[in-house]
């Protein structure tokens, strides 16, 4: 993925000297890296909470982060899962509208908002880079709204598996670090429905379940065309 490649480029060129006025993509990434701090979180630990000041944004280095919100009746909605290379926490309203939690052991880079804004003012390359990240995040949000609003339960689960395979860039092998309850709260389903659909997809030999966290896509074309029957 682009963000993962970009992160590796920063590591390979961390000693490069950046000349003001001659910014390239790698230079922009190095400048961002220089204002970042590395933070680690254990499973289920909160990275930030709803209502807290939105003073930083983040990039996942290792692990999976869930972006979630609790409704007034106690139900939980998981808006997004962030994987290594993904960025999150770009709220522009002064305070957080959602919470961010570590699904498993997580390492993130934290970028102060004020320092980021100074970099944006100084060069257009960083502004372009961050704009691309936010546009990709917006596309992910639109796709998720489509999944929740127009797809059946079986289509939601199948679409989620395909999306995770594409994001992990691992062919037909998927690692799901999140529990079934997280998937259910992300897709607007019950845990029982998620488990039933996965079992049905396995029975139809569209997927194979090695364990709770490892899934193989056996017939991607059929999975893309799947629906409730």
Secondary structure, DSSP 4 states (H G I P E B T S, - for coil): -HHHHHHHHHHHTTTPPPPTT---HHHHHHHHHHTEEEEEE-TT-EEE-TTSB--EEEEEEES-EEEEEE-TTS-EEEEEEE-TT-EE----SSB-SSEEEESSSEEEEEEEHHHHHHHHHH-HHHHHHHHHHHHHHHHHHHHHHHHHHH--HHHHHHHHHHHHHHHHT-TTEEE--S-HHHHHHHHT--HHHHHHHHHHHHHTTSEEESSSSEEEES-HHHHHT----
